[in-house]
């Protein structure tokens, strides 16, 4: 087990115990350190997405991928798709934007209009871009890597991770009480994952009062900290942390004040 995986596993264990204890806070007076919870759920998401990148990087280095042929690499991508917890659609794209996917085979669409695609054809990885998947029609988190053969980009492998299922995975692992809300935003302030499925891919700054807009601005401009704001008639305290693993992402944990 890698050192990172060990730290993530240890932190998840600590938080699982902490959230279980939290149910008895009224009688015991015990309070969970919110930063422990924030760090743990952030680590879970980062680990899931960076593991996805590692997996497709390994496949991109194979001779099957470097043939730039779906017939050759398709079976391996189908196996990976079946094993992925967040029911990801995996795709194999050509430099002209045409692509195949594990969700539907050869697509009639193109990826040329995706903001992230030029990065791939330039030989760079993509991690954390938000799109509505052309393969599944669902809000998705893009993880992708170029396939390079003899110094040239000949194809690209990508994973469209379901934002909804990623959110459900976090909720299942931690069992947050009703007064704790988690979410993560990209650098534009768009929600990538959220405890409330209806808010996935929305922009929190447009949903509430001036205090929420100010809070979002603070979260996006600072590496970490605490901010208070009002939303839906309740006072809320948020702690936040900027990700070093997923470019532009900011993770947030919100405590709703009891009325």
N, C-alpha and C positions, 0 to 999 in steps of 0.2 A: 504494500500500500504506500502511495506517495505521501510526502509530508503534508501537502495541501489537503489530500483526501482524508488523512488522519485528523487534521485540525477541523475540517468540516464535520466529520463524523462525531468528533468529541463535542463540538459546539452544538450540533443538533441534539445529541443526547442530553446535554445540559439544559437546553431550552425545552425539550420534551418534559423533563422533570419539572422545570420551572413553571411551565404552563399548567401542569397538573396541580402543582401546589397553589397556583393562582386562584383556582376555584374555591379555595378555603381562606382567601385573604380577609374576608369579613370577620372571621372568628380568630384568626391567628395574627393579623396585622402584618403578615409577610407581603413584601412588595417585590415584584420581578424587575430587574434592571432592564429597561427598555432597550438600551444599547446592545445588550446581549442578544435579545430577540431580533433586533434589526440586523445585526451582523450575521446572525445565523441564517435568516431567510435570504438575505443578500447572497451569502455564500452558496446556498442551495441553488439559486437561480444561476449565478455565475458558473458554478461547477457544471450544471446541466448544459449550458450553452457552450462553454469552452470545451467540454467533452465532445460535444457534437462537432465542433471545429476540428478537434484532434482526430476524430474518426474519419471525417471526409478528407482531411489532409493525407491520412494514411492511404485511403483509397485512390486519391489523386496521384499518388506516387507509383501506383501499380501499372504494369504494362497494359492491362485491360483498359484502364482509363486513358492511357496515353495513345491508344489507337483512335481515340475520339469517336468511338462507336458505341451506341446504346446497346447493341446486341451483345457486345463484349462485357460491358460494365453493368448493364441493367440487373442481372441476377444478384450481384453483390449489393446493389442499392436497394433492391426489394427486400433482401434479408435485413439490412440495417433499418429500413422503415418499419418492418414488422416488430423489431425489437425495441423501438423507441417509445418511452413512456408517454410522451406527449403527442402520439399519433401523427408524427410529422410526415409531410409529403416531401419526398426527395427528388430533385431534378438534375438533369444532365444537359447543359446548354452548349451550343456551338458559338463561336465568336460572332456570328451574324445575328444572334439573338434567338434563333430557333431552339426548341428544347423538347425533351421527353421528361415525363414524371412518373413516379411510382403510383400516383393517384389516377392517371388516365392515359399513359402511354404518350404517343406523339401529340403535341399540342398544335393547334392552329394559331395560337397567339405567339407573340414575341416578347422577349425581355429587354429589347432595345430601349423601351420607354421607362425602364426602371432607373431611378437615380443612382442605385448602387452598381449597375452593370458596367459602366466605364472603369470602375475600380478593379473589377475582375479581369477585364480584357487588358488592363494595364499591369496585371500580375500581382494584385493585392487582395488580401482576405477581406471579407465583409462579416461584421459581427454586430448584430443588434438593430439593423435597419427594420423599419416597420412598414408593412404593406398589407393590402388585402390580396391574399393569394389568388393567382389566376388558376391554380390547380384545384383549390378547395373552396374558394370564395370566402374564406374565413380570415379574420385579423391574424396576422402572422408575424413572427420574428424571424428575420432572415439571417442564416449562418451560411457562408459560402466561401469557396476557395478555388483559385484557378488551377487548371491542369496544364502543367508546363512540360513540353517535350523538346529537347535540343534547343533550349533557350527561347522557345516561342510558346505563347498561350494558345493551346489547341482546343480547349474546352473549359468548362467550369462545372463543379459539383456544388449544389446548394441544398439546404434544408429549410423548409418553411415550417417553423415550429408554431403550433397553435398557441396564441396568446391566452385563450380561454383555458385550455388544458394546462398550460404552465401555471396559471393562476390557481386552478383547482388543485394542482400538485402541491403548491405552497400551503393552501388552506388545509389540505388533508394531512400534510406532514406536521403542521403546527397546531391545528385545532384552536385557532384564535377565538377568544371570547368576543361577544358582540360589541364591546366598547373598544376593541383594537382593530384598526383597519390598516392594511398594507397596500402599497402600490409602488410602481416605478415609472419614471418618465424619461423620455429621451431629451436631447439638448434643446428641442423645440417646445418642450413642455407638453408633449403628447403622451398619454398614458399607454405604457407597453403591457403592463399587467395590473390587475386591480382585484381587490376582494369582492367588489361589486361588478359582476360581469357586464352590466349595462353601461359602465363607465370606461370600459376598455376602448382605447383609441380616441377617447375624448380629450379635450384640453381643459384641465381643471381650472385654469385661470378664467375661463369663460363661463363657469358654472355657478359662481357665487358672488358674494359681496366683495367690496374693495379689499377687505382684509385677506381674503383668499388669494386674490390677484397679487397682493404684496407678498404673501407667504410663498407663492410659486416663484416669484422673482428672486426671493432670497434663496430658496432651495437651489435654483438653477445657477446662481452666481457664487455660491460658497461650497467648499469641499465637504463640509459637515457642520452640524449645528442643531439648534432647536428654534422653533418658531410657533407662535400662537395665532389662531385665526378663528373666524366664525363661519359655520356652514349649516344649513338646514335647521337653523334656530338653536344650535348647540355650540358651545365653546370647545375648541379642540387644540391640543398640543401635539406638534409633530417633531420628531427627530429624524434627521436625514443624513445621508452619506453618499458622496459621489463615487461611482464605481471606477476602479482602476483596471478592471478586466474587460468591461464592455464599454467601448467609447461613447461618451456623452450621456450615459445613463446615470440617473439619480434615484436612490432607493429611499422610501419614506415609510415610517411607522407612525400612525396617528392614534392618540388616546382621546376618546370622547369623554368630556366631563359629565359626571352623573348629575342629573337634575334634582 
